[in-house]
Amino acid sequence: MSAMLDEVQRACAADFLWCAERDRAPIEPLRLLFPGIDASDAYAIQLVNIRRRLAAGRRVVGHKVGLSSAAMQRMMGVDEPDYGHLLDDMELGEGAPVPLGPYCYPRIEVEVGFVLAEALPGEGCTERDVLAATEAVVPGIELIDSRIRDWEIGIADTIADNASSAGFVLGARRMSPHELDLTRIDAALYRGDGSEVTRGRSDAVLGNPAAAVAWLARTVAAFGVRLEAGHIVLPGSCTRAVDVSAGDTLSAEFTGLGTVRMSFV
């Protein structure tokens, strides 16, 4: 097999992931099924399935950044983050319990979300550009999932699998990014009984979550994509990922930013 996949192999890999999600039937890692797969292949595979969703009437409402902490990059053996798409049917209501039946291995991550008021420049986008274009930062929780068996993922596996994204919820409170020090937002996740699950800080995300948004804008520009006004960007988790089960209720609390809650059935 060549060092990179051909179009037939990419389409086959996309089919495997599509069926794994549809049937809740995780597959073996793509890096084992398709030796030689690289990040370029993986992004092409991701786009195959995003186009399928768009053709079915879904709409892109933003993007997420993954692998935005140094620890996760070391674990994956990479030196930069990855990204995936957020679609309208992935937005979950804060007040409605989330059925876990459609997911394989659900986990949640605690994130400072960005809502854009203006489109971001692509090549050369800076943190200053991000702050100028951001309407508000919001408390967020991302629901992640893997269609790869037992989360046995490498970098190509997670990229192809839409950066392991599955859903998200945003809290009601919105604040200007100029009202907060985005590098010093403490975040903690609590169970419904008040016990703490995990905590972290916003500077775990590339030192500043705005830096992750700028990285995203520069990276997707190479594919002819812009981050548009109204888009939501989830820049990466302030904490470790946490497994969730039916019956769980969890609240993420951010200093100066507020709270967002998810429950699962």
Secondary structure in CASP SS format (residue, H / E / C, confidence):
PFRMAT SS
TARGET T0000
AUTHOR 0000-0000-0000
METHOD secondary structure of the structure
MODEL  1
M C 1.00
S C 1.00
A C 1.00
M C 1.00
L C 1.00
D C 1.00
E H 1.00
V H 1.00
Q H 1.00
R H 1.00
A H 1.00
C H 1.00
A H 1.00
A H 1.00
D H 1.00
F H 1.00
L H 1.00
W H 1.00
C H 1.00
A H 1.00
E H 1.00
R H 1.00
D H 1.00
R C 1.00
A C 1.00
P C 1.00
I E 1.00
E C 1.00
P C 1.00
L H 1.00
R H 1.00
L H 1.00
L H 1.00
F C 1.00
P C 1.00
G C 1.00
I C 1.00
D C 1.00
A H 1.00
S H 1.00
D H 1.00
A H 1.00
Y H 1.00
A H 1.00
I H 1.00
Q H 1.00
L H 1.00
V H 1.00
N H 1.00
I H 1.00
R H 1.00
R H 1.00
R H 1.00
L H 1.00
A H 1.00
A C 1.00
G C 1.00
R C 1.00
R C 1.00
V E 1.00
V E 1.00
G E 1.00
H E 1.00
K E 1.00
V E 1.00
G E 1.00
L C 1.00
S C 1.00
S C 1.00
A H 1.00
A H 1.00
M H 1.00
Q H 1.00
R H 1.00
M H 1.00
M H 1.00
G C 1.00
V C 1.00
D C 1.00
E C 1.00
P C 1.00
D E 1.00
Y E 1.00
G E 1.00
H E 1.00
L E 1.00
L E 1.00
D H 1.00
D H 1.00
M H 1.00
E E 1.00
L C 1.00
G C 1.00
E C 1.00
G C 1.00
A C 1.00
P C 1.00
V E 1.00
P C 1.00
L C 1.00
G C 1.00
P C 1.00
Y C 1.00
C C 1.00
Y C 1.00
P C 1.00
R E 1.00
I E 1.00
E E 1.00
V E 1.00
E E 1.00
V E 1.00
G E 1.00
F E 1.00
V E 1.00
L E 1.00
A C 1.00
E C 1.00
A C 1.00
L C 1.00
P C 1.00
G C 1.00
E C 1.00
G C 1.00
C C 1.00
T C 1.00
E H 1.00
R H 1.00
D H 1.00
V H 1.00
L H 1.00
A H 1.00
A H 1.00
T E 1.00
E E 1.00
A E 1.00
V E 1.00
V E 1.00
P E 1.00
G E 1.00
I E 1.00
E E 1.00
L E 1.00
I E 1.00
D C 1.00
S C 1.00
R C 1.00
I E 1.00
R H 1.00
D H 1.00
W H 1.00
E C 1.00
I C 1.00
G C 1.00
I H 1.00
A H 1.00
D H 1.00
T H 1.00
I H 1.00
A H 1.00
D C 1.00
N H 1.00
A H 1.00
S H 1.00
S E 1.00
A E 1.00
G E 1.00
F E 1.00
V E 1.00
L E 1.00
G C 1.00
A C 1.00
R C 1.00
R C 1.00
M E 1.00
S C 1.00
P H 1.00
H H 1.00
E H 1.00
L C 1.00
D C 1.00
L C 1.00
T C 1.00
R C 1.00
I C 1.00
D E 1.00
A E 1.00
A E 1.00
L E 1.00
Y E 1.00
R E 1.00
G C 1.00
D C 1.00
G C 1.00
S C 1.00
E E 1.00
V E 1.00
T E 1.00
R E 1.00
G E 1.00
R E 1.00
S H 1.00
D H 1.00
A H 1.00
V C 1.00
L C 1.00
G C 1.00
N C 1.00
P H 1.00
A H 1.00
A H 1.00
A H 1.00
V H 1.00
A H 1.00
W H 1.00
L H 1.00
A H 1.00
R H 1.00
T H 1.00
V H 1.00
A H 1.00
A C 1.00
F C 1.00
G C 1.00
V C 1.00
R C 1.00
L C 1.00
E C 1.00
A C 1.00
G C 1.00
H C 1.00
I E 1.00
V E 1.00
L E 1.00
P C 1.00
G C 1.00
S C 1.00
C C 1.00
T C 1.00
R C 1.00
A C 1.00
V E 1.00
D E 1.00
V C 1.00
S C 1.00
A C 1.00
G C 1.00
D C 1.00
T E 1.00
L E 1.00
S E 1.00
A E 1.00
E E 1.00
F E 1.00
T C 1.00
G C 1.00
L C 1.00
G E 1.00
T E 1.00
V E 1.00
R E 1.00
M E 1.00
S E 1.00
F E 1.00
V C 1.00
END
